[in-house]
């Protein structure tokens, strides 16, 4: 990269809990946050990662129009780990119009539209308070967070399914490299909604049990919700002593099918290879891979093949979706947070719910926490539409 | 940030291509709103292309047209797609399905409901394995997408395709979020000056001045009411063919961010 970007701060909320300390604790102890889905009047056997406490969130004064599950999750995440204060300092340092907000989401506030249609079905009219632009419309998330933080630079929302918030890092890095901005708030939010659960169910991709990524008997995904943010700064002008950098990234498309990965894993392989090249690293330099590892039959199989091709069979890897579920548009930020915890703590989290590793797999999926040997962690996200994005975080000495 | 505009496509009611748009912007004809017929996208298989929604057709046709006009292969370039609302017809169908007791969401509609459906089908139909991104910034989606596209340009990614498109949503959703008319604008941007003379585009930085307005009264509703219409002041400058610099202010953030843009001919 022409300009190295540091990750100055990162925070998140998910079924793991609120903030980075809770996330680390769950990873170290191997504690899953998945719970049985409450289908109300349309029961459905599946498990989900839910953020409790979301319903207690009150939107700040002046932001009431933005009220929806997705934005209240954003509000919760913003309140963690002193993130707002850290952003405030960056704004002071660079100027509000030199800071940008780039966030990913797949659900946005669709729950509000779901409720509005239920209302229409029962009463023949939409609820008077329903405002699409402030809730479901994708721009809502970046608009809310930018206004909440006082950010006057560029602001937009990315929506590329499961790679949405992963791409917020690559977009942020490019924007900083361009010289238009000095800092970017990256990250994203996805919230539990009927659309995601019933939609994945219609594709027969949901597991009736807590998901078992990489297991021989895996049978689908568990959906989760999460919200998180990272502050990215140009390394040369950052005054913090953050030791984490975004060393490289790779992006590609499968050009194959909207909801099935390319069987050869060509797209995944290309993205991982490009990330290594940009970071100037060799395969052996990667200390741990946080897999996309959804628990679906095809994703895990294709990902294993791609990892083996690019990195070989010795790099410790795991999927952490057994802890908080597949958080879709927020998978990128949650798994970046996990990768950074792993990097800073020099440990690789274990792959939960692994009884028997798929015997056809050749990559070294770990079911116990292990020490990391090198200061570089790779995280993968592969989304619908064959949209692939891989990040490499490094600890600089 | 600086780039050269190697190709432009425009689709709107009564405007079938950039050539037609230029004539309107030059005052040679007066624009009128009306229906828009979109042909099934040629890059998809016959079966798939029959099943495409109007929103998907609009984006894919604009993409094909801009690549053709710029003389670039469909599978060659990384892509940025920008749309404020994506595919409202699919949202409406899924929301309606969820009101029924057994919640019969169609699996095909679900995987087509992702905001990056246009990017996905473009990559599948064109065999394009380059990176693609899909973004939204409300009425500022064109400007935000332009920023994203320009930041993609580098010595290793010397050209990028950018398509901004929006289709009005079905009645129920349109009541709360109306779009004036369907419209798409496509650009092929180049990192270095191409062999033949092309307009240069620079993003000069943030601006607190008001957004540039177009003068043409007939086009104003389109410029203000369709997200891709925010490209019209810039396209007017390009269509004028008046040599020199044209400076404008363009909305480029969901938070109201505006930027100063310079077109040089």
HADDOCK unambig.tbl for C-alpha pairs under 7 A between the chains (distance, minus, plus):
assign (segid A and resid 42 and name CA) (segid B and resid 101 and name CA) 6.88 0.50 0.50
assign (segid A and resid 42 and name CA) (segid B and resid 102 and name CA) 6.54 0.50 0.50
assign (segid A and resid 97 and name CA) (segid B and resid 206 and name CA) 6.72 0.50 0.50
assign (segid A and resid 114 and name CA) (segid B and resid 95 and name CA) 5.74 0.50 0.50
assign (segid A and resid 117 and name CA) (segid B and resid 95 and name CA) 6.37 0.50 0.50
assign (segid A and resid 117 and name CA) (segid B and resid 96 and name CA) 6.79 0.50 0.50
assign (segid A and resid 117 and name CA) (segid B and resid 99 and name CA) 6.90 0.50 0.50
assign (segid A and resid 118 and name CA) (segid B and resid 99 and name CA) 5.61 0.50 0.50
assign (segid A and resid 121 and name CA) (segid B and resid 99 and name CA) 6.88 0.50 0.50
assign (segid A and resid 131 and name CA) (segid B and resid 176 and name CA) 6.26 0.50 0.50
assign (segid A and resid 132 and name CA) (segid B and resid 176 and name CA) 6.09 0.50 0.50
assign (segid A and resid 132 and name CA) (segid B and resid 177 and name CA) 6.35 0.50 0.50
assign (segid A and resid 133 and name CA) (segid B and resid 177 and name CA) 6.57 0.50 0.50
assign (segid A and resid 137 and name CA) (segid B and resid 85 and name CA) 6.45 0.50 0.50
assign (segid A and resid 138 and name CA) (segid B and resid 136 and name CA) 6.00 0.50 0.50
assign (segid A and resid 139 and name CA) (segid B and resid 136 and name CA) 5.62 0.50 0.50
assign (segid A and resid 139 and name CA) (segid B and resid 137 and name CA) 4.62 0.50 0.50
assign (segid A and resid 139 and name CA) (segid B and resid 138 and name CA) 5.31 0.50 0.50
assign (segid A and resid 139 and name CA) (segid B and resid 254 and name CA) 5.73 0.50 0.50
assign (segid A and resid 142 and name CA) (segid B and resid 254 and name CA) 6.50 0.50 0.50
assign (segid A and resid 143 and name CA) (segid B and resid 254 and name CA) 4.94 0.50 0.50
assign (segid A and resid 143 and name CA) (segid B and resid 255 and name CA) 4.76 0.50 0.50
assign (segid A and resid 146 and name CA) (segid B and resid 255 and name CA) 6.25 0.50 0.50
assign (segid A and resid 147 and name CA) (segid B and resid 255 and name CA) 6.37 0.50 0.50
assign (segid A and resid 152 and name CA) (segid B and resid 257 and name CA) 6.04 0.50 0.50
assign (segid A and resid 153 and name CA) (segid B and resid 257 and name CA) 5.81 0.50 0.50
assign (segid A and resid 154 and name CA) (segid B and resid 252 and name CA) 6.34 0.50 0.50
assign (segid A and resid 154 and name CA) (segid B and resid 253 and name CA) 4.88 0.50 0.50
assign (segid A and resid 154 and name CA) (segid B and resid 257 and name CA) 5.60 0.50 0.50
assign (segid A and resid 155 and name CA) (segid B and resid 253 and name CA) 4.46 0.50 0.50
assign (segid A and resid 155 and name CA) (segid B and resid 254 and name CA) 5.39 0.50 0.50
assign (segid A and resid 155 and name CA) (segid B and resid 255 and name CA) 6.07 0.50 0.50
assign (segid A and resid 156 and name CA) (segid B and resid 135 and name CA) 6.89 0.50 0.50
assign (segid A and resid 156 and name CA) (segid B and resid 136 and name CA) 5.99 0.50 0.50
assign (segid A and resid 156 and name CA) (segid B and resid 137 and name CA) 4.83 0.50 0.50
assign (segid A and resid 156 and name CA) (segid B and resid 144 and name CA) 6.52 0.50 0.50
assign (segid A and resid 156 and name CA) (segid B and resid 253 and name CA) 5.85 0.50 0.50
assign (segid A and resid 156 and name CA) (segid B and resid 254 and name CA) 5.66 0.50 0.50
assign (segid A and resid 157 and name CA) (segid B and resid 135 and name CA) 5.53 0.50 0.50
assign (segid A and resid 157 and name CA) (segid B and resid 136 and name CA) 5.22 0.50 0.50
assign (segid A and resid 157 and name CA) (segid B and resid 137 and name CA) 6.18 0.50 0.50
assign (segid A and resid 158 and name CA) (segid B and resid 134 and name CA) 5.90 0.50 0.50
assign (segid A and resid 158 and name CA) (segid B and resid 135 and name CA) 4.32 0.50 0.50
assign (segid A and resid 158 and name CA) (segid B and resid 136 and name CA) 6.38 0.50 0.50
assign (segid A and resid 159 and name CA) (segid B and resid 115 and name CA) 5.64 0.50 0.50
assign (segid A and resid 159 and name CA) (segid B and resid 116 and name CA) 6.51 0.50 0.50
assign (segid A and resid 159 and name CA) (segid B and resid 134 and name CA) 5.71 0.50 0.50
assign (segid A and resid 159 and name CA) (segid B and resid 135 and name CA) 5.81 0.50 0.50
assign (segid A and resid 160 and name CA) (segid B and resid 115 and name CA) 6.32 0.50 0.50
assign (segid A and resid 160 and name CA) (segid B and resid 116 and name CA) 5.11 0.50 0.50
assign (segid A and resid 160 and name CA) (segid B and resid 133 and name CA) 6.61 0.50 0.50
assign (segid A and resid 160 and name CA) (segid B and resid 134 and name CA) 5.96 0.50 0.50
assign (segid A and resid 161 and name CA) (segid B and resid 114 and name CA) 6.20 0.50 0.50
assign (segid A and resid 174 and name CA) (segid B and resid 151 and name CA) 5.55 0.50 0.50
assign (segid A and resid 174 and name CA) (segid B and resid 152 and name CA) 6.87 0.50 0.50
assign (segid A and resid 175 and name CA) (segid B and resid 151 and name CA) 5.91 0.50 0.50
assign (segid A and resid 178 and name CA) (segid B and resid 1 and name CA) 6.54 0.50 0.50
assign (segid A and resid 178 and name CA) (segid B and resid 151 and name CA) 5.98 0.50 0.50
assign (segid A and resid 180 and name CA) (segid B and resid 205 and name CA) 6.43 0.50 0.50
assign (segid A and resid 198 and name CA) (segid B and resid 105 and name CA) 6.52 0.50 0.50
assign (segid A and resid 199 and name CA) (segid B and resid 105 and name CA) 5.93 0.50 0.50
assign (segid A and resid 199 and name CA) (segid B and resid 107 and name CA) 6.43 0.50 0.50
assign (segid A and resid 199 and name CA) (segid B and resid 110 and name CA) 5.53 0.50 0.50
assign (segid A and resid 202 and name CA) (segid B and resid 105 and name CA) 6.26 0.50 0.50
assign (segid A and resid 202 and name CA) (segid B and resid 106 and name CA) 6.50 0.50 0.50
assign (segid A and resid 202 and name CA) (segid B and resid 107 and name CA) 5.02 0.50 0.50
assign (segid A and resid 203 and name CA) (segid B and resid 107 and name CA) 5.10 0.50 0.50
assign (segid A and resid 251 and name CA) (segid B and resid 131 and name CA) 5.10 0.50 0.50
assign (segid A and resid 252 and name CA) (segid B and resid 129 and name CA) 5.70 0.50 0.50
assign (segid A and resid 252 and name CA) (segid B and resid 130 and name CA) 5.00 0.50 0.50
assign (segid A and resid 252 and name CA) (segid B and resid 131 and name CA) 4.18 0.50 0.50
assign (segid A and resid 253 and name CA) (segid B and resid 123 and name CA) 6.83 0.50 0.50
assign (segid A and resid 253 and name CA) (segid B and resid 129 and name CA) 4.41 0.50 0.50
assign (segid A and resid 253 and name CA) (segid B and resid 130 and name CA) 5.69 0.50 0.50
assign (segid A and resid 253 and name CA) (segid B and resid 131 and name CA) 5.68 0.50 0.50
assign (segid A and resid 253 and name CA) (segid B and resid 132 and name CA) 6.92 0.50 0.50
assign (segid A and resid 254 and name CA) (segid B and resid 129 and name CA) 5.74 0.50 0.50
assign (segid A and resid 255 and name CA) (segid B and resid 123 and name CA) 4.77 0.50 0.50
assign (segid A and resid 255 and name CA) (segid B and resid 124 and name CA) 3.99 0.50 0.50
assign (segid A and resid 255 and name CA) (segid B and resid 127 and name CA) 5.35 0.50 0.50
assign (segid A and resid 255 and name CA) (segid B and resid 128 and name CA) 5.86 0.50 0.50
assign (segid A and resid 255 and name CA) (segid B and resid 129 and name CA) 5.63 0.50 0.50
assign (segid A and resid 256 and name CA) (segid B and resid 124 and name CA) 5.30 0.50 0.50
assign (segid A and resid 257 and name CA) (segid B and resid 124 and name CA) 6.63 0.50 0.50
assign (segid A and resid 258 and name CA) (segid B and resid 111 and name CA) 6.34 0.50 0.50
assign (segid A and resid 258 and name CA) (segid B and resid 120 and name CA) 6.41 0.50 0.50
assign (segid A and resid 259 and name CA) (segid B and resid 111 and name CA) 6.30 0.50 0.50
assign (segid A and resid 267 and name CA) (segid B and resid 129 and name CA) 6.94 0.50 0.50
assign (segid A and resid 385 and name CA) (segid B and resid 116 and name CA) 6.89 0.50 0.50
assign (segid A and resid 385 and name CA) (segid B and resid 117 and name CA) 6.51 0.50 0.50
assign (segid A and resid 385 and name CA) (segid B and resid 120 and name CA) 4.25 0.50 0.50
assign (segid A and resid 386 and name CA) (segid B and resid 120 and name CA) 6.68 0.50 0.50
